[in-house]
Amino acid sequence: MRRLRHSLFRIIGGWGAPGPGARIFDGLLVAIIVVNLVAVTLETVQPVAQRFPVLFDVIEYVSIVIFTLEYLARLWVCVEDGRYHDLPPWKARIGFALSPMGLIDLAAVLPSLLILAGVPLGLDLRVLRTLRMVRVLKLTRYSRAMQSIVAALQREKRTMVAALLIVVIALHFAATAVFLAEHKAQPDVFGSIPDAMWWSLATLTTVGYGDMVPHTILGKLIGGVVMLSGIGLFALWTGLFASSFVDELRRRDFKVSWEMVAQVPAFSRLEATQIGEIATLLQPLIVPPRHLIVRKGEHADRMYFIASGEVEAEFFPEPMRLGPGEFFGEVGLLHGNIRDTTVVSLSETQLMVLDADQFFELMKRHPEVNRMITETAAHRRYDPQKAPETDDQPVENS
């Protein structure tokens, strides 16, 4: 059951280079989300809704079944996620359910399930059906750009909050100033500070709807200062976000290069053309801090080389920290395809991933790499109490 759960996690919630199953699953879900977006939009056009009621109902019922099964499956496999590896299963599932994407997955089906269950919510049925538009937020999981926006906001949340606080303070000061300047001249328009806040917000954002206009000289001077201040304040906010967004895109645009492969000691003595050939075999992978990369006892199907960052591996007799140029995952491939070590990232780590088939091909074609990797595997498997001698042998170059 655990192996099934892990395999399902690799398809619907895993990370790294996606396999064929993951690509098919993601493609189908994206297609269903887009169909729902179009259906919810066209359903508000009465002639279309009256002409194709059965089609819209079929789309809705099929979508409810698929999204509900997807949510339950994600809730089941989330215990395999490295973010929750230190938690018991029930806490991991609560953590996923309360995460932003977990809440979006639930919101994607909850309105429809409530409608089907006939729960009296006191809301117009059309309003509830229109709430299905929240399903478009599920695209965040499949869009690198949207993921980068969310990551940028999370990374700069303290700075963003500070900038927002400055805007709120400026908004209140501007409303107070124009209230004092215009209250006597226009008591119906600027009757209170809350009334003046609408003008303040429209002026700070330089929108200027024209429904509230200062008449006094002092009020106009305040308006000019507020306009100029608004340009500077929102430019500051925009600049902070844009800088963080660009940094996040650059971080995610990680590609395996010749230089990255050359810094690995196992490859350092190879010729330039051989290093370039190996670079084409490696897949890039970025993992966040405290992420469970491999778990002891699971099936071994790939090897990892560290390009940047640091990981901790539970080798015998004590844990070992590995950094740029080092590798892990080779022991499981050489000995029974079962992981004998758990590895967790200590910081954001860029990895170069080598699949099992390409690993054995590499070992056969490059004897020096073969020797170094098998010697490292032998050292890591050594247990003075259980295995005074090791039987690790290089892979045959047949």
C-alpha positions in Angstrom: 0.0 0.0 0.0 2.8 2.4 0.8 4.5 1.7 -2.5 1.2 2.4 -4.3 0.8 5.7 -2.3 4.4 6.7 -3.2 3.9 5.9 -6.9 0.6 7.9 -6.9 2.4 10.8 -5.2 5.0 10.8 -7.9 2.2 11.2 -10.5 -0.1 13.7 -8.9 2.0 15.6 -6.3 5.6 14.8 -6.9 8.5 16.9 -7.9 11.4 16.8 -10.4 11.3 15.7 -14.0 7.8 14.4 -14.5 7.2 11.0 -16.0 4.7 10.1 -18.7 2.0 9.4 -16.2 2.5 12.8 -14.5 2.5 14.6 -17.8 -0.8 12.9 -18.9 -2.4 13.5 -15.5 -1.4 17.2 -15.5 -2.5 17.7 -19.1 -6.0 16.1 -18.5 -6.6 18.3 -15.4 -5.5 21.5 -17.1 -7.9 20.6 -20.0 -10.8 20.0 -17.6 -10.1 23.3 -15.7 -10.1 25.2 -19.0 -13.4 23.5 -20.1 -14.9 24.4 -16.7 -13.8 28.0 -17.2 -15.4 28.2 -20.6 -18.6 26.4 -19.4 -19.1 28.7 -16.3 -18.7 31.8 -18.5 -21.0 30.6 -21.3 -23.6 29.4 -18.8 -24.3 33.0 -17.8 -25.4 33.8 -21.4 -29.1 32.8 -21.3 -29.6 31.8 -24.9 -26.6 29.5 -24.7 -27.6 28.1 -21.3 -31.1 27.4 -22.6 -29.9 25.7 -25.7 -27.3 23.3 -24.1 -28.5 22.6 -20.6 -27.7 18.9 -20.8 -24.1 19.6 -22.0 -23.4 22.0 -19.1 -24.8 19.5 -16.6 -22.6 16.7 -17.9 -19.5 18.9 -17.7 -20.4 19.8 -14.2 -21.1 16.3 -12.9 -18.0 14.8 -14.6 -15.9 17.7 -13.1 -17.3 17.1 -9.6 -16.4 13.5 -9.7 -12.9 14.1 -11.1 -12.0 17.0 -8.8 -13.4 15.2 -5.7 -11.4 12.1 -6.5 -8.3 14.3 -7.1 -8.8 16.1 -3.8 -9.2 12.8 -1.8 -6.1 11.3 -3.6 -4.0 14.3 -2.8 -5.2 14.1 0.8 -4.1 10.5 0.9 -0.7 10.8 -0.7 0.4 14.1 0.9 2.2 12.2 3.7 4.8 11.5 1.1 5.5 15.2 0.7 8.8 16.2 2.2 7.2 19.2 3.9 5.4 16.8 6.2 7.9 14.0 6.7 8.3 14.9 10.4 4.6 14.7 11.1 2.3 11.8 11.8 -0.1 11.1 8.9 -3.1 12.7 10.4 -1.2 16.0 11.1 0.3 15.9 7.6 -3.2 15.6 6.1 -4.5 18.5 8.2 -1.5 20.5 7.1 -2.3 19.8 3.4 -6.0 20.5 3.9 -5.2 23.9 5.4 -2.5 24.8 2.9 -3.3 27.4 0.1 -3.5 24.7 -2.6 -5.4 22.3 -0.4 -8.0 25.0 0.3 -8.2 25.8 -3.4 -8.8 22.1 -4.2 -11.6 22.0 -1.7 -13.2 25.2 -2.8 -13.2 23.9 -6.4 -15.7 21.2 -5.4 -17.4 22.5 -2.3 -20.0 24.8 -3.9 -21.2 22.1 -6.3 -21.3 19.4 -3.5 -23.4 21.7 -1.4 -25.8 22.3 -4.3 -26.1 18.6 -4.9 -26.6 17.9 -1.2 -29.4 20.5 -1.1 -27.8 22.4 1.7 -29.8 25.7 2.4 -27.3 28.4 2.3 -29.6 31.4 1.6 -27.7 32.3 -1.6 -29.0 32.5 -5.1 -28.3 29.3 -7.0 -26.7 31.2 -9.8 -24.3 32.8 -7.4 -23.3 29.4 -6.0 -22.8 28.0 -9.5 -20.7 31.1 -10.5 -18.4 30.4 -7.5 -17.2 27.4 -9.5 -14.9 30.0 -11.3 -12.5 29.4 -8.3 -11.5 26.3 -10.2 -9.3 28.4 -12.4 -7.0 28.9 -9.3 -6.1 25.3 -9.6 -4.0 26.3 -12.6 -1.5 27.8 -10.1 -0.2 24.3 -9.6 0.7 23.9 -13.3 1.9 27.3 -14.2 5.6 28.2 -13.4 4.8 31.9 -13.8 1.9 31.8 -11.2 4.1 29.7 -8.9 6.8 32.2 -9.2 4.4 35.0 -8.3 3.2 33.2 -5.2 6.8 32.3 -4.2 7.9 36.0 -4.7 5.0 37.2 -2.5 5.9 34.6 0.2 9.6 35.5 0.0 9.0 39.3 0.4 5.9 39.2 2.6 7.5 41.2 5.4 8.7 43.9 3.0 5.3 43.9 1.2 3.5 44.3 4.5 5.7 47.2 5.5 5.1 48.9 2.1 1.3 48.2 2.5 1.4 49.8 6.0 3.0 52.9 4.5 0.3 53.1 1.9 -2.4 52.7 4.6 -0.9 55.5 6.6 -0.6 57.8 3.6 -4.2 57.0 2.7 -5.4 58.0 6.2 -3.3 61.2 6.3 -4.6 62.2 2.8 -8.2 61.6 3.8 -7.8 63.6 7.1 -6.1 66.5 5.3 -8.7 66.8 2.5 -11.5 66.5 5.1 -10.1 69.4 7.1 -9.7 71.5 3.9 -13.0 70.7 2.2 -15.5 69.9 4.9 -16.9 73.4 5.2 -17.0 74.0 1.5 -18.5 70.6 0.5 -20.1 69.1 3.6 -22.2 66.6 1.5 -19.1 65.3 -0.4 -16.4 65.4 2.3 -18.7 64.9 5.3 -16.4 62.6 7.2 -12.9 61.1 7.1 -14.3 57.7 5.9 -16.1 59.5 3.0 -12.8 61.3 2.2 -11.0 58.0 2.1 -12.6 57.1 -1.3 -11.2 60.3 -2.8 -7.9 59.6 -1.1 -7.6 56.1 -2.6 -8.6 57.3 -6.1 -6.0 60.1 -5.9 -3.2 58.0 -4.5 -3.7 55.5 -7.3 -3.9 58.4 -9.7 -7.2 57.1 -11.1 -9.2 60.2 -10.4 -12.9 59.2 -11.0 -14.0 62.8 -10.8 -17.0 62.1 -8.5 -15.2 63.9 -5.6 -13.3 67.0 -6.5 -11.7 69.6 -4.1 -12.9 73.2 -4.7 -10.7 75.1 -2.3 -7.1 76.1 -3.1 -5.8 74.2 -0.1 -7.7 71.1 -1.1 -6.3 71.3 -4.6 -2.8 71.6 -3.2 -3.4 68.6 -1.0 -4.6 66.7 -4.1 -1.5 67.5 -6.0 0.8 66.3 -3.2 -1.3 63.1 -2.8 -1.0 62.4 -6.5 2.8 62.7 -6.5 3.0 60.7 -3.3 0.9 58.0 -4.8 3.2 57.6 -7.8 6.2 57.2 -5.5 4.5 54.8 -3.0 3.1 52.4 -5.6 6.3 52.6 -7.6 8.1 51.4 -4.5 5.6 48.5 -4.0 5.8 47.6 -7.7 9.6 47.7 -7.6 9.9 45.4 -4.6 7.6 42.8 -6.2 9.2 43.0 -9.6 12.7 42.5 -8.2 11.6 39.5 -6.1 9.7 38.1 -9.1 12.7 38.3 -11.4 14.9 36.7 -8.7 12.4 33.9 -8.4 12.2 33.3 -12.2 16.0 33.3 -12.4 16.1 30.8 -9.5 13.6 28.5 -11.2 15.3 28.8 -14.6 18.0 26.3 -13.4 19.6 24.3 -16.2 22.3 21.7 -16.1 25.4 23.3 -17.7 28.9 22.0 -18.6 30.4 23.9 -15.7 28.1 22.3 -13.2 28.9 18.8 -14.3 32.7 19.5 -14.4 32.7 20.5 -10.7 31.6 17.0 -9.7 34.9 15.2 -8.7 33.7 11.9 -10.3 33.6 13.7 -13.7 36.5 16.1 -13.3 39.0 13.9 -15.2 36.8 13.3 -18.2 37.3 15.0 -21.5 35.2 18.1 -22.4 33.2 16.2 -24.9 32.4 13.5 -22.4 31.3 16.0 -19.8 29.1 17.7 -22.4 27.5 14.3 -23.2 26.8 13.6 -19.5 25.3 17.1 -19.1 22.6 16.1 -21.6 21.6 13.1 -19.5 21.1 15.0 -16.2 17.8 16.6 -15.3 17.6 19.8 -13.2 15.7 19.7 -9.9 15.2 22.4 -7.2 14.0 21.5 -3.7 13.2 23.9 -0.9 14.8 23.7 2.6 13.8 20.8 4.8 12.5 18.8 1.9 12.6 15.0 2.0 14.4 14.0 -1.2 14.7 10.3 -0.7 13.3 8.1 2.1 14.9 4.9 3.5 13.1 1.8 2.3 11.6 3.3 -0.9 12.3 2.1 -4.4 15.6 3.6 -5.9 15.2 4.8 -9.4 17.6 7.7 -9.7 20.9 9.2 -8.5 21.5 12.8 -7.5 24.4 15.2 -7.9 24.4 18.5 -5.9 25.0 21.6 -7.9 24.4 24.1 -5.0 23.0 24.0 -1.5 23.4 21.4 1.2 21.7 18.1 2.2 21.9 15.8 5.2 22.1 12.0 4.6 21.6 9.5 7.4 24.7 7.4 6.6 26.1 4.9 9.1 27.4 5.5 11.8 26.3 9.2 11.9 24.5 11.6 9.5 26.7 13.4 6.9 26.3 16.7 5.2 26.8 16.8 1.5 27.5 20.0 -0.6 28.2 21.1 -4.1 30.0 18.5 -6.2 29.0 15.6 -4.1 26.3 12.9 -4.8 24.0 10.5 -3.2 21.5 7.8 -4.2 24.1 5.5 -5.8 23.9 2.8 -3.0 20.3 2.0 -3.7 20.9 1.6 -7.4 23.9 -0.7 -6.9 22.3 -2.8 -4.2 18.8 -4.1 -4.7 17.1 -0.9 -5.9 16.0 -0.1 -2.3 17.0 3.1 -0.5 19.0 2.5 2.7 19.3 6.2 3.5 17.0 9.1 4.1 18.2 12.4 2.6 16.8 15.8 3.5 17.7 19.2 2.1 19.1 21.7 4.6 18.7 24.7 2.3 17.3 25.4 -1.1 19.3 22.9 -3.2 19.8 22.6 -6.9 20.2 18.9 -7.9 21.2 17.2 -11.1 19.2 13.9 -11.5 20.4 10.8 -13.3 17.8 8.1 -14.0 18.6 4.4 -13.3 19.0 3.3 -16.9 21.3 6.2 -17.7 23.2 5.6 -14.5 24.1 2.0 -15.5 24.9 3.1 -19.1 27.2 5.8 -17.6 29.0 3.3 -15.4 29.7 1.0 -18.3 31.0 3.7 -20.6 33.3 5.5 -18.1 35.5 3.1 -15.9 36.9 6.0 -13.9 33.5 7.2 -12.9 32.5 3.6 -12.2 35.4 3.1 -9.9 34.9 6.3 -7.9 31.1 5.8 -7.5 31.4 2.2 -6.4 34.2 3.0 -3.9 32.1 5.8 -2.4 29.1 3.4 -2.2 31.3 0.8 -0.5 32.4 3.3 2.1 28.9 4.5 2.8 27.6 1.0 3.2 30.4 -0.1 5.5 29.1 -1.2 9.0 31.8 -2.5 11.3 29.3 -4.5 13.4 27.4 -6.1 10.5 29.6 -6.0 7.5 33.4 -6.1 8.2 34.0 -6.7 4.5 32.0 -5.3 1.6 31.4 -7.0 -1.7 30.9 -3.9 -3.8 32.3 -4.4 -7.2 32.4 -2.0 -10.1 29.7 -2.5 -12.8 31.0 -4.7 -15.5 32.0 -2.9 -18.7 30.4 -5.4 -21.0 
